[in-house]
Amino acid sequence: MKSKTSSSRRSNLWNNKKNHLKWLIFRMLLIKETFNNLYNVLVVRRGTDSEIAMFKNKMIAMMLTLSMLAAAFAGCLGGDDEPEEEWALTPAADVSAVYVTSDWDPIIPNLNDGTMCEAILSTMTITAAREEVVDFTRGYYTSSQGVIGGSSAATITSVADLNAAGTTIALQSGTTSDLYAADNLAAATIVAFADFPSVIAAVDNGDADYALGDAPVLALAGTILAVFSDENYGIAVAEDDNGELLDALNVAISAVIDSGEHDLIAGAWDLAAPIVDDTTADTATAYPTPTEGSTLTAVLESGNLKFCSDTSYPPFENLDADGNAEGFSVDLGNAIVDEIAAHYMGTANPTYTPPVVAGCTDSTAANYNSAANSDDGSCVAATTKIGLLNPLTGPIAVYAPAFTVAAQMAIDDLNAAGGNFELIEADSGCSGDVAGAAAQSLVDAGVVGVAGAACSGASMAANAVLNAAGVVQVSYASTNPGLSDSTAYPGFWRVVPSDAIQGPAMADMVTAAGATNPALLHMTNDYGSGLADAFEGAWGTANLCTKIGYEDTTTDFAAQVQAIADASCGSVVMVTYSTDGAAILETMAVLGVSVPVFGADGIADSAFLDDFSAPGAANGVQATKPRAGSSAGDFNDRCAADTTCAGGIYTGETYDAMMMIGAAHNMAGDDMADHLNMVGTAYAGASGTHTFTADGDVGGAGYDICRFDALSSTDVFFSCRAYWTLEGGIA
């Protein structure tokens, strides 16, 4: 291309020549006037004829000379002192896309200023208002606006639901979301931010209830609640451009779309690739010829096409850890520029190849990598998780280690049979206040079923969470009669009989011991109240000496024991856990209240003695304990050989609950509830043979009648010498 400096020099030369010509003509006219004056003088003073003739000849000669000079000089003006050169494009070897970060609000002024970039590629929606100040290419992506909500946001069915006082909506200023909210959501409080990350932060921090934005971008931050306002994204160029760059971009975009390269790029960024064709008869289908001084020419000769971009909008445009632009728009822009370079420079135009991301591509594996497109052989088979709600803290925490051992033995046996199971524990706290959150943690961990809880109140609270999540629950120790209500507690099974049966067993135990006039001392939680009511129903209210309830958090029992002594009760029947039961017995010893004491499954194990400072206080105490039926397998032998397991309660039931959940999962299909009912038909377990009723209950094999006997104040042993059944009573 010939330089603009050369053109200016030719212009200056032309002007100089014209000025010289004007000067010569002026001098020639002046000379002519001078000779005319002299001629007049000669004529006036009547010079001789020869003088006049000579003067005329001289004047003619001078005029001819001047005319010849003027003509010669004028002839020179018809040409130039050097040949005129035609303008020609001098392109660079290639063209590269360059992404220049710009804030969103000034991005259009930055384009039209002409110094920052030649085009905008920044997920910009084509709108009539924007077309007043820029020109758009054809659409390169069709999307919609979306809505996500914060953790406490109410569910919506339409974006119109947001148009309510007290609703705070975060969005990015100057976007189509901003325009939509101004026109349609006037009742809500709109908070506009200069950048999109601040929009998401506002929702995450609770400063806004909802966020509006492009649906594919919002989907990276939360669940889309509603979509609205379908729209096309286009590349913007300055309106005062001569149209060559716009035409070249349109042709290149069409080529990328038609070749399928657009779909490859979209797939690499986990985007759908919908495009609503918005081309018209005016949309270029052939590349333009660049002209001198055009934006397209400047791009081709510089080798760079600079795109303004708000690089904080993944997955479309963003900056990586090294500050390099990345995203769908970036890869698309590179492909478009490659098309342009291939046409004008003849460079290679390779098809987009997604970057190789090595990892596990098996979606069923534990370490599945959704971003991986090349399997590196690292896949680890996903485990099937079974949850255990274990009272790791609380009044029966002393039994928690044994529950853990029994549950892990079940996991080991399931895996030995070809499974790939994993135990996930959560602390129920033996409390409804703790168990709900514990159950949610198991749901979040992806368990297929939960064994537990031990305490009835904990099981009740956990059931509300587990059933809502579709996770089956099999308790190994919750005995409250209310849990038999399958309407109140759906999705609940248990492998221990209801206390509706244990109550009569306790009454027969007290009668067989010859005790009379018992005081009924019980916790007021779900377990304590339920079993106390069952005993009272079997014994008879009128036959009780007194009935005293207490909170399961009580630690000082002097008042309750003194009340029993004052009432001259002949015996005590207590419904307790381990910690409070030990405290009651030690208080009775201190206050000198010496009457027969009876308990239930909450204390019926040698581990109960661990909660005493003086175990001898347990001497003579009798307690009922669910009786193991005919056991299958060798769990009971293995448990007896393990010091921790041997000292626990409901260990066989814990093992069975875990094994039944595993067996249900191994059945074909996804209906765990149906599978559990099938497994629970004459199931031969470690704690007996179990058949679930329609309410998820089991009948049980009766109750052992057990006793603590002290050889000394510290040497106490626990044994079960009789048993009770519903059909035959005590044997």
Secondary structure, DSSP 4 states (H G I P E B T S, - for coil): ---HHHHHHHHHHHHHHHHHHHHHHHHHHHHHHHHHHHHHHHHHTT--HHHHHHHHHHHHHHHHHHHHHHHHHHHHHTS-SSPPPPP-----S--EEEEEE--STTHHHHHHHTSS-SEE-SSPBP-TTGGGTEEE-S-SEEEEEEEEE-TTPPP-SSGGGG-STT-EEEEETTSHHHHHHHHH-TTSEEEEESSHHHHHHHHHTTS-SEEEEEHHHHTTTS---EEEEEEEE--EEETTS-SHHHHHHHHHHHHHHHTTHHHHHHHHTT----------TTS--SPPPP-TT-HHHHHHHHTEEEEEE---BTTTBEE-TTS-EESHHHHHHHHHHHHHHHHHH----PPP-PPP-EEB--TTBTTB-TT-SEE-S---BPPEEEEEEE-SSSTTGGGHHHHHHHHHHHHHHHHHTT--EEEEEEE-TTSHHHHHHHHHHHHHHT-SEEE--SSHHHHHHHHHHHHHTT-EEEESS---GGGG-TTTSTTEEESS--HHHHHHHHHHHHHHTT--SEEEEEESSHHHHHHHHHHHHHH-GGG-SEEEEE-TT----HHHHHHHHHTT-SEEEEE--HHHHHHHHHHHHHHT----EEE-TTT-SGGGGGG-SSGGGGTT-EEEEEPP-S--SSHHHHHHHSHHHHT-SSHHHHHHHHHHHHHHHHSSSS-HHHHHHHHTSSEEETTEEE---TTS----S-EEEEEEEESSSS-EEEEEEEEEETTTEE-
